[in-house]
Amino acid sequence: MMRAIVCESWRDFDALEVKEIPPPPLRPRGVRIRVAAAGVSFATQLVVAGKYQRKPPLPFVPGTEVVGTVVEAAPDADAPSPGTRVFAVVDWGGYAEDVVADDIHVVAIPDGLPMEPAVAFPISYPTAGSALLWRARVAPGDWVLVQGAAGGVGLAGVEIAKAMGARVVARAGAAKHDLLRARGADVVLDSALPFRDAVLEATGGVACVLDTIGGEAFDEALRCLGDGGMLVEIGFAGGGIPSVAANLLLLKNIAVGGVNWGTYVGWSPGDNRALHAPRARALWAQLMSWWQAGALRPEVHAAFPLEGFREAMADVRARRSAGRVILTP
C-alpha cells in the first residue's frame, strides 16, 4: 500500500483526501518512480473539478509532474537504471509515494541539479520553451514581455528568453521584483499598475508576449506588440478567457497563438505522445544544456507534505509563490 491524494468524484481541490491505496501496476514501457516531490499547479484544481479538457477515469490520483528515483522498469522500457534520479511527466498519479510514467517521458537529472527544484522541468520550462522557441520564434535582441513573471511558467519564460539572447520586460507583484532582476529581467513592472505606456516607452513594441494570465491584462498586452509581434497564450490564471478583435490583428500586423504542452505529452485528443516524443526530448535536452551553462535556476517557493495539499494550493491560488510549490510524499 502507499499514501496518495485521491479524487473519487469531481470536486473542489480542498475536498480531496489522503488515503492508503495499492501502488499503480507496472504497464508496458512503464517506469516506476519513488516520488520525492510533485508540482502543484493552478490547472490541477480544474482537473479534479472535471472542468479540464481531459478527464481522468474516476477514482484517480492527481498530479502530472514529479521528481524521484527509478525503482523498476518494464522489460520493454528504455529507462534509466534503478536508483537514477529522474524527472517525469505523467498523465496523473503524481500526488503519491509511487507513480508509473512512460519511458519516453522520464529524463535523468544531471549531477549537481537538486532533486526538488527539478520539478519545474517536466512542464513549466518546456511550456515556456515551446512558446518562445516553437511558436514565437524569438530571436536574439528581441523584446519579450512576460506576464505573471514570478509564477512557475513565467519565471521559466524569463530565464529561457534571456538564454536565447532576448531582452525581457517582466510583470509581477512588487515583492517579487528582486528575484526577477536576479534572473536577468531588463525591465520589471508592478502587476498592480497599468503597463502599456511603460512597455512601449522601454521597448518601442515587443516581439513576443508570453501570457499566463488572460483576463484584462491580455487586452493591454496585445497593444504592447510591435509590428509582426505575437502574443502566445499559455493559461488563464487571471480568471477571464479573453477574445480578440480580428481587425486589431490586421491593422497592427500582429498575431495571437497558443501553446498546450499537453499536446506533446499525450494529453490531447488522439494521444500523439509517441509521435511528439523526439521533439519533446530534444527540448528537455536543450533545457538541461542551458541549466548546465548556468542560464536556468529552477526555484522552489515552498514545500508541503501530502497532508498540506490545501495550503499548497492556497499559495498558488493567491499568487504568493515565486517559482514552484511542491508536495513531498
C-alpha positions, 0 to 999 in steps of 0.5 A: 500500500502507499499514501496518495491524494485521491479524487473519487468524484469531481470536486473542489481541490480542498475536498480531496483526501489522503488515503492508503491505496495499492501502488499503480501496476507496472504497464508496458514501457512503464517506469516506476518512480519513488516520488520525492516531490510533485508540482502543484499547479493552478490547472490541477484544481480544474482537473479534479473539478472535471472542468479540464479538457481531459478527464481522468477515469474516476477514482484517480490520483492527481498530479502530472509532474514529479521528481524521484528515483527509478525503482523498476522498469518494464522489460520493454522500457528504455529507462534509466537504471534503478536508483537514477534520479529522474524527472517525469511527466505523467498523465496523473498519479503524481500526488503519491509515494509511487507513480508509473510514467512512460519511458519516453517521458522520464529524463535523468537529472544531471549531477549537481541539479537538486532533486526538488527544484527539478520539478519545474522541468517536466512542464513549466520550462518546456511550456515556456520553451515551446512558446518562445522557441516553437511558436514565437520564434524569438530571436536574439535582441528581441523584446519579450514581455512576460506576464505573471513573471514570478509564477512557475511558467513565467519565471521559466519564460524569463530565464529561457528568453534571456538564454536565447539572447532576448531582452525581457520586460517582466510583470509581477507583484512588487515583492517579487521584483528582486528575484526577477532582476536576479534572473536577468529581467531588463525591465520589471513592472508592478502587476498592480499598475497599468503597463502599456505606456511603460512597455512601449516607452522601454521597448518601442513594441515587443516581439513576443508576449508570453501570457499566463494570465488572460483576463484584462491584462491580455487586452493591454498586452496585445497593444504592447506588440510591435509590428509582426509581434505575437502574443502566445497564450499559455493559461488563464490564471487571471480568471477571464478567457479573453477574445480578440478583435480580428481587425486589431490583428490586421491593422497592427500586423500582429498575431495571437497563438497558443501553446498546450504542452499537453499536446506533446505529452499525450494529453490531447485528443488522439494521444500523439505522445509517441509521435511528439516524443523526439521533439519533446526530448530534444527540448528537455535536452536543450533545457538541461544544456542551458541549466548546465551553462548556468542560464536556468535556476529552477526555484522552489517557493515552498514545500508541503507534505501530502497532508498540506495539499490545501495550503499548497494550493492556497499559495498558488491560488493567491499568487504568493509563490515565486517559482514552484510549490511542491508536495513531498510524499 
